[in-house]
């Protein structure tokens, strides 16, 4: 049994290597089951198991019908996003990846994205960024703070013109959303986030990449310290994003799905 398992894994490795080396181009059909079995000197069941592995990895797809068969997939950034999201969720669940590491990775992705966005952002993207900053009177609406924050950062990533940056960063947003219950953020937290976003937007509107990156870096550093404290201490500190003095107040934070904020609304995390 072990020999058979080793056989189909070895075949999957060889086919994967051939696909990644370009021997089979995206959209190209792989040889039929019998031909693969004869070429590699294995049984048809071994070929089927090997193809299942490649299918689970998103390298091939199976189409039925007269013109069907097993085809090499056309690569899409969305595939990267889905697989990275699943992997990061598992790592975060076992705490093999910390919140600090997630936010540090986010910084590494978002700073160059901010520079690129400041250089190339068009009027439609600028309007989308502005729309992602809630008006002061709406900041306290349940869920709006987090949703607006996510949309603002996602738009900057998209505006960078590099789909890999967006595909790589998006899963980190999802993991942080599940890891932290930010609907319970203290009064003033999302106000300060919105203020930071306005400064970043102003620099991007002026097409000033240095200023945009400097403002984004300050913003992400503040977020990192806040998120780490929430995650490790189990409390939510008084607002510090705006640089104001705090009174040391902190509220308990429970990491339970469906928890409720003081307003009685269920958390959307």
C-alpha positions in Angstrom: 0.0 0.0 0.0 2.8 2.3 0.9 4.5 1.5 -2.4 1.4 2.5 -4.4 1.1 5.7 -2.4 4.7 6.5 -3.1 4.1 5.8 -6.8 1.3 8.2 -7.3 3.0 10.9 -5.3 6.1 10.4 -7.4 4.1 10.6 -10.6 2.4 13.8 -9.3 5.8 15.3 -8.6 7.0 14.6 -12.1 3.9 15.9 -13.8 4.0 19.0 -11.5 7.6 19.6 -12.5 6.7 19.3 -16.2 3.9 21.8 -15.9 5.9 24.3 -13.9 8.8 23.9 -16.4 6.4 24.8 -19.3 6.4 21.4 -20.9 2.6 21.7 -20.8 1.3 25.2 -21.4 -1.7 26.7 -19.7 -4.8 25.5 -21.5 -3.0 22.4 -22.9 -4.5 19.0 -22.5 -2.4 16.4 -20.7 -2.0 13.0 -22.4 -4.8 10.6 -21.7 -4.8 8.3 -18.8 -3.6 5.2 -20.8 -0.8 7.1 -22.4 0.5 8.5 -19.1 0.3 5.0 -17.6 2.4 3.6 -20.4 4.9 6.4 -20.5 5.6 6.2 -16.7 5.2 2.5 -16.3 2.4 2.7 -13.8 -1.2 1.5 -13.5 -4.2 3.6 -14.5 -5.2 3.9 -10.8 -1.8 5.5 -10.0 -2.4 8.0 -12.8 -5.8 8.9 -11.5 -4.5 9.4 -8.0 -1.7 11.6 -9.3 -4.1 13.7 -11.3 -6.3 14.1 -8.2 -3.3 15.6 -6.4 -2.7 18.1 -9.2 -6.4 18.9 -9.3 -6.4 19.7 -5.6 -3.4 22.0 -6.0 -5.2 23.9 -8.7 -2.7 23.1 -11.4 -5.1 21.2 -13.6 -8.8 21.0 -14.3 -11.0 18.2 -15.7 -13.5 18.9 -18.5 -16.1 16.4 -19.6 -17.4 15.8 -23.1 -16.0 14.9 -26.5 -13.4 17.6 -26.3 -12.8 17.0 -22.6 -9.8 15.7 -20.6 -7.4 17.1 -18.1 -6.1 20.5 -18.9 -3.4 22.8 -17.4 -5.2 25.7 -15.8 -4.7 29.3 -16.8 -3.1 31.0 -13.8 -5.1 33.7 -12.1 -4.2 35.9 -9.1 -7.5 34.8 -7.5 -6.1 31.3 -7.2 -3.1 32.6 -5.2 -5.4 34.5 -2.9 -7.7 31.5 -2.2 -4.8 29.1 -1.4 -2.8 31.6 0.6 -5.9 32.5 2.6 -6.6 28.9 3.5 -2.9 28.3 4.5 -2.7 31.5 6.6 -6.0 30.7 8.3 -4.6 27.3 9.4 -1.3 28.7 10.5 -3.0 31.5 12.5 -5.4 29.0 14.1 -2.5 27.0 15.4 -0.7 30.3 16.4 2.3 29.4 14.3 1.9 32.8 12.7 1.5 35.8 15.0 -0.5 39.0 14.5 2.7 40.9 14.6 4.1 38.8 11.7 0.9 39.2 9.7 1.0 43.0 10.1 4.7 43.2 9.3 4.1 41.3 6.1 1.2 43.6 5.3 3.6 46.6 5.7 6.1 45.0 3.3 3.3 44.7 0.7 1.4 48.0 1.2 4.3 50.4 1.3 5.5 49.7 -2.3 1.8 49.5 -3.3 1.2 53.0 -1.8 4.2 54.4 -3.7 3.0 52.9 -7.0 -0.6 54.1 -6.4 0.6 57.7 -5.8 2.4 57.6 -9.1 -0.3 56.1 -11.2 -3.7 56.5 -9.4 -6.4 57.8 -11.8 -9.5 59.9 -11.1 -11.8 56.9 -10.7 -9.4 55.3 -8.2 -9.0 58.5 -6.3 -12.8 58.8 -6.1 -13.0 55.2 -4.8 -10.4 56.0 -2.1 -12.3 59.1 -1.0 -15.6 57.1 -0.9 -13.9 54.5 1.4 -13.4 57.2 4.1 -16.6 57.5 6.1 -17.9 60.9 7.1 -17.3 61.8 10.7 -20.9 61.3 11.7 -21.0 57.8 10.2 -17.7 56.4 11.7 -19.4 54.9 14.7 -21.9 52.8 12.7 -21.4 49.2 13.6 -19.1 47.5 11.1 -18.5 50.6 9.0 -15.1 51.4 10.5 -13.6 48.0 9.6 -15.3 47.7 6.2 -14.2 51.2 5.2 -10.6 50.5 6.4 -10.5 47.3 4.4 -11.9 49.0 1.3 -9.4 51.8 1.5 -6.4 49.6 1.8 -7.7 47.2 -0.9 -8.2 50.1 -3.3 -4.6 51.3 -2.8 -3.4 47.7 -3.6 -5.5 47.6 -6.7 -4.3 51.1 -7.8 -0.7 49.9 -7.6 -1.3 48.1 -10.9 0.3 44.9 -9.5 -2.3 42.2 -9.1 0.2 40.0 -7.1 0.4 42.6 -4.4 -3.4 42.6 -4.0 -3.7 38.8 -4.2 -1.0 38.4 -1.6 -2.3 41.1 0.9 -6.0 40.3 0.7 -5.7 36.9 2.6 -3.9 38.8 5.4 -6.9 41.1 5.8 -9.2 38.1 6.1 -7.0 36.4 8.8 -6.7 39.6 10.8 -10.5 40.0 10.6 -11.0 36.6 12.1 -8.3 37.0 14.7 -9.3 40.4 16.0 -12.8 41.5 17.1 -12.4 45.1 15.9 -16.1 46.0 16.1 -15.4 46.4 19.8 -12.7 49.0 19.2 -12.7 51.9 21.7 -14.3 55.2 21.1 -12.1 57.3 18.8 -10.2 54.4 17.2 -12.0 54.5 13.8 -12.0 58.3 13.9 -8.2 58.2 14.1 -8.0 55.6 11.3 -10.1 57.8 9.1 -7.9 60.8 9.9 -4.8 58.8 8.9 -6.6 57.8 5.7 -7.3 61.4 4.8 -3.6 62.2 5.1 -2.6 59.3 2.9 -5.3 60.2 0.3 -4.1 63.8 0.3 -0.6 62.7 -0.6 -1.8 60.4 -3.3 -4.0 63.1 -4.8 -0.9 65.3 -5.0 0.9 62.4 -6.6 3.6 62.7 -3.9 4.9 59.1 -3.4 7.4 60.0 -0.7 4.7 61.7 1.5 2.2 58.9 0.8 4.6 56.2 1.9 5.6 58.2 5.0 2.0 58.6 6.0 1.1 55.0 5.3 4.2 53.7 7.2 3.2 55.8 10.3 -0.4 54.5 10.0 0.6 50.8 9.7 3.1 51.1 12.6 0.3 52.4 14.8 -2.1 49.7 13.7 0.6 47.1 14.4 1.1 48.1 18.0 -2.7 48.3 18.6 -3.4 44.9 17.0 -0.6 43.2 18.8 -1.8 44.6 22.1 -5.4 43.5 21.4 -4.3 40.0 20.5 -1.8 39.3 23.2 -3.3 41.2 26.2 -6.9 40.4 25.5 -7.8 44.0 26.0 -8.5 47.0 23.7 -6.5 50.0 24.7 -7.7 53.6 24.7 -7.2 55.2 21.3 -3.6 56.0 20.4 -3.7 56.3 16.6 -4.0 60.0 16.6 -1.0 60.5 18.8 -3.1 61.9 21.7 -2.3 61.1 25.4 -4.3 58.1 26.7 -5.9 57.7 30.1 -4.8 54.1 30.3 -8.4 52.9 30.0 -8.9 49.5 28.4 -11.8 47.2 27.9 -11.9 43.4 28.0 -12.0 41.7 24.6 -13.2 38.1 24.2 -12.2 36.1 21.2 -15.6 34.4 20.6 -17.4 34.3 17.3 -20.7 36.1 17.4 -19.6 38.2 20.4 -21.5 41.5 20.9 -20.3 45.0 21.4 -21.7 47.3 24.0 -24.2 48.5 21.5 -25.7 45.0 21.5 -24.8 44.5 17.9 -23.3 41.2 16.9 -19.7 41.4 15.8 -19.1 41.0 12.1 -15.7 39.5 12.5 
